[in-house]
Amino acid sequence: MSDIQIKDKEYIAGTYARFPVTIVKGKGSVVYDENGKRYIDMGSGIGVTAFGVADDEWQKAVNEQISMVQHMSNLYYTEPCARLAEMLCKKTSMKKVFFGNSGAEANECAIKVARKYAAEKKGAEYSTIITLKNSFHGRTLTTLSATGQDHYHELFQPLTPGFVHAEANNFDDVKRLCEENKVAGILIECIQGEGGVNVLDADFVKKTAEYAKENDIVMMVDEVQTGNGRTGEMYAYMNFGIEPDVVTTAKGLGGGLPIGAAILGEKVQNVLGFGDHGSTYGGNPVCCAAACSIVSRIDEALMASVKEKSKFVFDSLNGAKGVVSVSGMGLMIGIKTEKSASDIVKKCIEKGVLCLTAKDKVRLLPSLNIPMDVLSEAVEIIKSVCSE
């Protein structure tokens, strides 16, 4: 065990089961540990480093902004914040943005928006939020309450009240809960990432969104992991033909710096007024400058490339020895393997490929611009490990 790993175990709260690897540098989709061993990064910091490690354009944007002003409170205007909000609204046809620091904060904002909207339109008793079983929306007490997985709840009772969980892909169950509760909003992930990279049925998503619109229920889509080009569209909901009232996003948005956003549609654009919400670091100019460098490059050519690489991975792994099934969309991929996912990930690390897990699956979230030859090398290693 290295000195770094010893210090980590002594001084850092033991909330992570870290692999015995210390990453010290990298470029693009290739990183190196303290011993100089090379790894292909197929996790991108759990979908964060959208254009890889030490991306030149991202570094330039960050360094330029740091040299001017690294932080200014939200009592004043800053250019990167306004520019990023404009970019997000134009790419989604939505109206306003609230910036925070993480996906959990973005989801907290969405929940507050839904409850305030419903309270003003229908009455304060309309506060229930419907989410889906097997979902994941964050680790604050409220977003844990929104998360539809009991094992996340066990140690942190009592949770925030006002959340009920419907069966995924069961519209009748969503409708039943809407009829049994005074509902403010519905919050879904179009692809349940932490729940096992499960893509929701398009018909279910459309019916749920239509029902929400008909009944003036705030429709929220959690795009924390699925957003910012990950699925081959700017946001995953665009693959399903719906128009949400609120879209939450984070992870890949900042390319490696912490930023989250709740993007508000026409119905709820003016729900939040002065003093209703806030964040000291939200809209930080350095984080926003970094995000601008990411969002500006998510274009049709990149999305076509993501879809092409996705097809390559699916075609390569479907039917491969030791692979049971492949799920996901774009470069958000889950691999059900005959051997345990954790064993596969450990073997891949030994052979120089960094992967993730999601429930009982190996999860791949490579950078959006991973070179095809590097991707091919990683996929061959994963296949060889699965077949052993």
C-alpha positions as CSV (number, residue, x, y, z in Angstrom):
1,M,0.0,0.0,0.0
2,S,1.4,3.4,-1.0
3,D,1.8,6.4,1.3
4,I,-1.1,8.1,-0.4
5,Q,-3.4,5.1,0.2
6,I,-2.2,4.9,3.9
7,K,-3.0,8.6,4.5
8,D,-6.4,8.2,2.7
9,K,-7.4,5.3,5.0
10,E,-6.2,7.2,8.1
11,Y,-7.7,10.6,7.5
12,I,-10.6,10.3,5.0
13,A,-14.1,9.0,6.1
14,G,-14.5,5.4,4.9
15,T,-17.4,6.0,2.6
16,Y,-15.8,4.6,-0.5
17,A,-14.5,1.0,-1.3
18,R,-11.6,2.3,-3.3
19,F,-9.6,0.0,-5.7
20,P,-5.9,-0.2,-4.8
21,V,-5.0,2.2,-7.7
22,T,-3.7,5.8,-7.3
23,I,-4.2,7.8,-10.5
24,V,-1.7,10.7,-10.8
25,K,-2.0,11.9,-14.4
26,G,-3.6,11.3,-17.8
27,K,-4.6,12.6,-21.1
28,G,-7.9,12.0,-22.9
29,S,-9.1,8.4,-22.1
30,V,-5.8,7.1,-20.9
31,V,-4.6,7.6,-17.3
32,Y,-1.5,6.4,-15.3
33,D,-1.0,5.4,-11.7
34,E,1.9,6.3,-9.4
35,N,3.9,3.4,-10.8
36,G,3.5,4.4,-14.4
37,K,1.0,1.7,-15.3
38,R,-1.4,2.7,-18.1
39,Y,-5.1,2.3,-17.9
40,I,-7.9,3.0,-20.4
41,D,-10.6,5.0,-18.5
42,M,-14.0,3.6,-19.4
43,G,-15.7,5.3,-16.4
44,S,-14.8,9.0,-16.9
45,G,-15.2,9.7,-13.2
46,I,-18.7,8.2,-13.4
47,G,-19.6,10.1,-16.5
48,V,-18.0,13.4,-15.5
49,T,-14.9,14.0,-17.7
50,A,-17.0,14.3,-20.9
51,F,-14.0,15.0,-23.1
52,G,-11.5,13.0,-21.1
53,V,-8.7,13.9,-18.7
54,A,-6.8,17.2,-19.1
55,D,-8.7,18.2,-22.2
56,D,-7.0,21.1,-23.9
57,E,-10.0,23.3,-24.6
58,W,-11.5,22.7,-21.1
59,Q,-8.1,23.6,-19.5
60,K,-7.9,26.8,-21.6
61,A,-11.4,27.9,-20.5
62,V,-10.7,27.1,-16.9
63,N,-7.3,28.8,-16.8
64,E,-8.5,31.9,-18.5
65,Q,-11.4,32.3,-16.1
66,I,-9.2,31.6,-13.0
67,S,-6.8,34.4,-14.1
68,M,-9.7,36.9,-14.1
69,V,-12.0,36.0,-11.2
70,Q,-12.4,32.6,-9.6
71,H,-15.6,33.3,-7.6
72,M,-18.1,36.1,-7.1
73,S,-21.2,35.9,-5.0
74,N,-24.7,35.7,-6.6
75,L,-25.2,39.3,-5.5
76,Y,-23.4,40.3,-8.8
77,Y,-23.5,39.2,-12.4
78,T,-20.8,37.1,-14.1
79,E,-20.5,36.5,-17.8
80,P,-19.8,32.7,-17.8
81,C,-23.0,32.1,-15.7
82,A,-25.2,34.0,-18.1
83,R,-23.6,32.5,-21.2
84,L,-24.0,28.9,-19.9
85,A,-27.6,29.5,-19.0
86,E,-28.3,30.9,-22.5
87,M,-26.6,27.9,-24.1
88,L,-28.6,25.4,-22.0
89,C,-31.9,27.1,-22.7
90,K,-31.2,27.3,-26.5
91,K,-30.2,23.6,-26.6
92,T,-33.4,22.5,-24.8
93,S,-35.9,25.2,-25.8
94,M,-36.5,25.7,-22.1
95,K,-36.6,29.1,-20.3
96,K,-34.6,29.5,-17.1
97,V,-31.8,27.8,-15.2
98,F,-30.9,27.5,-11.5
99,F,-27.2,26.6,-10.9
100,G,-26.0,24.5,-7.9
101,N,-23.0,22.3,-7.3
102,S,-24.2,18.7,-7.9
103,G,-26.9,16.4,-9.3
104,A,-28.5,16.0,-5.8
105,E,-28.8,19.8,-5.5
106,A,-30.3,20.1,-9.0
107,N,-32.9,17.5,-7.9
108,E,-33.6,19.3,-4.6
109,C,-34.3,22.4,-6.7
110,A,-36.6,20.5,-9.0
111,I,-38.6,19.2,-6.0
112,K,-38.9,22.7,-4.5
113,V,-40.1,24.0,-7.9
114,A,-42.7,21.3,-8.2
115,R,-44.0,21.8,-4.6
116,K,-44.1,25.6,-4.9
117,Y,-45.9,25.4,-8.2
118,A,-48.5,22.9,-6.9
119,A,-49.0,24.9,-3.7
120,E,-49.7,28.1,-5.6
121,K,-51.9,26.4,-8.2
122,K,-53.8,23.7,-6.2
123,G,-53.0,24.2,-2.6
124,A,-50.3,23.4,-0.1
125,E,-51.6,19.8,0.4
126,Y,-50.5,19.0,-3.1
127,S,-46.9,18.1,-2.2
128,T,-46.4,14.4,-3.1
129,I,-43.6,13.5,-5.5
130,I,-43.8,10.3,-7.5
131,T,-40.6,8.6,-8.5
132,L,-39.8,5.1,-9.7
133,K,-38.7,2.0,-7.9
134,N,-35.0,1.3,-8.6
135,S,-34.3,5.0,-9.2
136,F,-31.4,7.0,-7.8
137,H,-31.7,10.8,-7.3
138,G,-28.9,11.7,-4.8
139,R,-27.6,11.3,-1.2
140,T,-29.1,14.2,0.6
141,L,-31.9,13.2,3.0
142,T,-34.6,14.5,0.5
143,T,-33.1,13.0,-2.6
144,L,-32.6,9.7,-0.7
145,S,-36.3,9.9,0.0
146,A,-36.9,10.3,-3.7
147,T,-34.6,7.4,-4.5
148,G,-36.7,4.2,-5.0
149,Q,-34.3,1.7,-3.5
150,D,-34.9,0.6,0.1
151,H,-31.3,-0.3,1.0
152,Y,-30.3,3.4,0.7
153,H,-33.0,4.3,3.2
154,E,-32.2,1.8,6.0
155,L,-29.7,3.7,8.1
156,F,-31.1,7.2,7.7
157,Q,-34.6,7.2,9.1
158,P,-36.7,9.2,9.3
159,L,-36.5,10.4,5.7
160,T,-38.2,13.4,4.2
161,P,-41.9,12.7,3.8
162,G,-43.9,13.2,0.7
163,F,-42.4,10.6,-1.7
164,V,-44.1,7.5,-3.2
165,H,-42.5,5.1,-5.7
166,A,-44.2,3.6,-8.7
167,E,-43.2,0.5,-10.6
168,A,-41.0,1.4,-13.6
169,N,-42.7,0.8,-17.0
170,N,-46.1,0.4,-15.3
171,F,-48.2,3.4,-16.2
172,D,-51.2,2.0,-14.4
173,D,-49.2,2.1,-11.2
174,V,-48.2,5.8,-11.8
175,K,-51.8,6.7,-12.5
176,R,-53.0,4.8,-9.3
177,L,-50.5,6.8,-7.2
178,C,-51.6,10.0,-8.8
179,E,-55.2,9.2,-7.9
180,E,-54.4,8.1,-4.3
181,N,-52.2,11.1,-3.5
182,K,-52.2,14.9,-3.9
183,V,-49.4,15.0,-6.3
184,A,-47.1,18.0,-7.1
185,G,-44.6,16.3,-9.5
186,I,-43.3,13.2,-11.1
187,L,-39.5,12.6,-11.3
188,I,-38.0,10.0,-13.5
189,E,-34.7,8.9,-15.1
190,C,-35.2,7.8,-18.7
191,I,-32.3,5.4,-18.1
192,Q,-31.9,4.2,-14.5
193,G,-28.1,4.4,-14.2
194,E,-27.3,3.3,-10.6
195,G,-30.3,0.9,-10.8
196,G,-28.5,-1.2,-13.5
197,V,-28.5,0.9,-16.7
198,N,-32.1,0.1,-17.4
199,V,-33.8,2.0,-20.3
200,L,-37.4,2.8,-19.7
201,D,-40.0,1.8,-22.2
202,A,-40.7,4.7,-24.6
203,D,-44.5,4.2,-24.4
204,F,-44.4,4.4,-20.6
205,V,-42.4,7.6,-20.6
206,K,-44.8,9.2,-23.2
207,K,-47.9,8.1,-21.3
208,T,-46.5,9.4,-18.0
209,A,-45.5,12.8,-19.5
210,E,-48.9,13.1,-21.2
211,Y,-50.8,12.3,-18.0
212,A,-48.7,14.9,-16.1
213,K,-49.5,17.5,-18.7
214,E,-53.2,16.7,-18.7
215,N,-53.4,16.9,-14.9
216,D,-51.1,19.9,-14.4
217,I,-48.4,17.8,-12.6
218,V,-44.8,19.0,-12.9
219,M,-42.9,16.5,-15.0
220,M,-39.3,16.3,-14.0
221,V,-36.5,14.3,-15.7
222,D,-33.3,13.5,-13.9
223,E,-30.5,13.8,-16.5
224,V,-27.6,13.8,-14.0
225,Q,-26.0,10.8,-15.5
226,T,-27.8,10.6,-18.9
227,G,-27.3,14.2,-19.9
228,N,-24.9,16.3,-21.9
229,G,-24.5,14.0,-24.9
230,R,-24.2,10.7,-23.0
231,T,-27.0,9.0,-24.9
232,G,-26.3,10.4,-28.3
233,E,-28.7,13.3,-27.8
234,M,-28.1,16.5,-25.7
235,Y,-30.4,15.0,-23.0
236,A,-31.9,11.5,-22.8
237,Y,-35.5,12.6,-22.8
238,M,-35.0,13.8,-26.4
239,N,-34.8,10.2,-27.4
240,F,-38.3,9.7,-26.0
241,G,-40.2,12.6,-27.7
242,I,-41.3,14.3,-24.5
243,E,-41.1,17.9,-23.2
244,P,-40.4,18.0,-19.5
245,D,-41.2,20.9,-17.2
246,V,-37.9,20.5,-15.4
247,V,-34.6,18.9,-16.4
248,T,-31.9,18.3,-13.9
249,T,-28.3,17.8,-14.9
250,A,-24.7,17.7,-13.5
251,K,-21.8,15.2,-13.9
252,G,-20.6,15.7,-17.5
253,L,-21.8,19.3,-17.6
254,G,-18.7,20.6,-15.9
255,G,-16.2,18.2,-17.5
256,G,-14.5,17.7,-14.1
257,L,-15.6,20.7,-12.0
258,P,-18.6,20.5,-9.7
259,I,-21.7,22.1,-11.2
260,G,-25.4,21.1,-11.3
261,A,-28.3,22.7,-13.0
262,A,-32.1,22.7,-12.9
263,I,-33.4,23.8,-16.3
264,L,-36.9,25.1,-16.1
265,G,-39.5,25.0,-18.8
266,E,-42.3,27.5,-19.7
267,K,-44.8,26.3,-17.1
268,V,-42.5,26.7,-14.1
269,Q,-40.0,29.3,-15.4
270,N,-41.2,32.0,-12.9
271,V,-42.0,29.7,-9.9
272,L,-38.8,30.7,-8.0
273,G,-38.6,34.3,-6.9
274,F,-36.2,36.4,-4.9
275,G,-35.2,34.5,-1.7
276,D,-36.9,31.2,-2.6
277,H,-33.7,29.4,-3.3
278,G,-30.0,30.0,-3.5
279,S,-26.4,28.5,-3.5
280,T,-23.2,30.2,-2.5
281,Y,-21.2,28.4,-5.1
282,G,-23.9,28.0,-7.7
283,G,-23.0,29.6,-11.0
284,N,-19.3,29.8,-10.0
285,P,-17.6,31.5,-12.9
286,V,-14.8,28.9,-13.3
287,C,-17.2,26.0,-13.2
288,C,-19.5,27.8,-15.7
289,A,-16.6,28.6,-18.0
290,A,-15.6,24.9,-17.9
291,A,-19.2,23.9,-18.7
292,C,-19.4,26.3,-21.6
293,S,-16.4,24.6,-23.1
294,I,-18.2,21.3,-22.8
295,V,-21.7,22.3,-24.0
296,S,-20.3,24.3,-27.0
297,R,-18.9,21.1,-28.4
298,I,-21.9,18.9,-28.0
299,D,-23.1,19.1,-31.6
300,E,-24.5,16.9,-34.3
301,A,-21.1,15.5,-35.3
302,L,-20.2,14.5,-31.8
303,M,-23.7,12.9,-31.2
304,A,-23.3,10.9,-34.5
305,S,-19.9,9.7,-33.2
306,V,-21.4,8.7,-29.9
307,K,-24.0,6.6,-31.6
308,E,-21.4,5.0,-33.9
309,K,-19.2,4.1,-30.9
310,S,-22.3,2.8,-29.1
311,K,-23.2,0.5,-31.9
312,F,-19.6,-0.8,-32.0
313,V,-19.7,-1.7,-28.3
314,F,-23.1,-3.3,-28.5
315,D,-22.2,-5.3,-31.6
316,S,-18.9,-6.4,-30.1
317,L,-20.3,-7.5,-26.7
318,N,-23.7,-8.9,-27.6
319,G,-23.3,-12.7,-27.9
320,A,-19.7,-12.6,-26.7
321,K,-18.6,-15.5,-24.5
322,G,-19.4,-14.8,-20.8
323,V,-21.8,-11.9,-21.7
324,V,-25.4,-12.5,-20.9
325,S,-26.9,-9.2,-22.2
326,V,-26.0,-5.6,-22.9
327,S,-28.3,-2.6,-22.0
328,G,-28.2,1.1,-22.2
329,M,-28.0,3.8,-24.8
330,G,-25.2,5.8,-26.4
331,L,-22.1,5.6,-24.2
332,M,-24.0,4.6,-21.1
333,I,-23.8,0.9,-21.2
334,G,-24.5,-2.0,-18.8
335,I,-23.1,-5.5,-19.3
336,K,-24.7,-8.4,-17.6
337,T,-22.0,-11.1,-17.2
338,E,-21.9,-14.7,-16.3
339,K,-19.3,-14.0,-13.6
340,S,-19.9,-11.4,-10.9
341,A,-19.6,-7.8,-12.1
342,S,-17.2,-6.9,-9.3
343,D,-14.9,-9.8,-10.3
344,I,-14.9,-8.6,-13.9
345,V,-14.0,-5.1,-12.9
346,K,-11.1,-6.2,-10.8
347,K,-9.7,-8.4,-13.6
348,C,-10.1,-5.5,-16.0
349,I,-8.1,-3.2,-13.7
350,E,-5.3,-5.8,-13.6
351,K,-5.3,-5.7,-17.5
352,G,-5.4,-1.9,-17.7
353,V,-9.0,-1.0,-18.1
354,L,-11.1,1.0,-15.5
355,C,-14.8,0.0,-15.5
356,L,-17.7,0.6,-13.1
357,T,-20.5,-1.4,-11.7
358,A,-24.3,-0.8,-11.5
359,K,-26.1,-3.3,-9.4
360,D,-25.2,-6.7,-11.0
361,K,-23.8,-5.2,-14.2
362,V,-20.4,-3.9,-15.5
363,R,-21.1,-0.3,-16.4
364,L,-19.2,1.7,-19.1
365,L,-19.3,5.5,-19.2
366,P,-16.3,6.4,-21.4
367,S,-15.6,10.0,-22.5
368,L,-17.7,11.1,-25.4
369,N,-14.7,11.6,-27.6
370,I,-12.8,8.4,-26.8
371,P,-10.8,7.5,-29.9
372,M,-12.1,4.4,-31.7
373,D,-8.8,2.6,-31.5
374,V,-8.6,3.1,-27.7
375,L,-12.3,2.1,-27.3
376,S,-11.6,-1.0,-29.4
377,E,-8.6,-2.0,-27.2
378,A,-10.7,-1.6,-24.1
379,V,-13.6,-3.6,-25.4
380,E,-11.3,-6.5,-26.5
381,I,-9.8,-6.6,-22.9
382,I,-13.3,-6.6,-21.4
383,K,-14.3,-9.4,-23.8
384,S,-11.3,-11.5,-22.9
385,V,-11.9,-11.1,-19.1
386,C,-15.6,-12.1,-19.6
387,S,-14.6,-15.2,-21.5
388,E,-12.0,-16.4,-19.0
